[in-house]
Amino acid sequence: MKVMLELVRILFLFLFFGGMLGGLINLIYKVLGVVINEDGSGGWFPAFAILLILYVLYKNWLQFSSFVKGTKNKLSAKVSLTLISSALMLIIIAPFI
């Protein structure tokens, strides 16, 4: 039962925070006057970047308040920095694809 609660919690958190990040990225693109081709690969880059950011957020912060007991390991600082940097690069290069 706790595993099901954790899966529902993860789904809710990813949908909530993913929606918030997606809205923020769209707002930034609109303010800058950037148009992203939703039909092509340009629209997938910010979506993948959001998933990377959410993964880092979950592994370094959100997993420690979960329902499931067990070993909980943070990502190393180097891995976290690499993933966040990759996500930012995907967000930056998306309009140019």
Buried (B, 14 or more C-beta within 10 A) or exposed (E): EEEEEBEEBBEEBBEEBBEEBBEEBEEEBEEEEEEBEEEEEBEBBBBBBBBBBBBBBBBBEBBEEBEEEEEEEEBEEEEBEBBBEBBEEBBEEBBEE
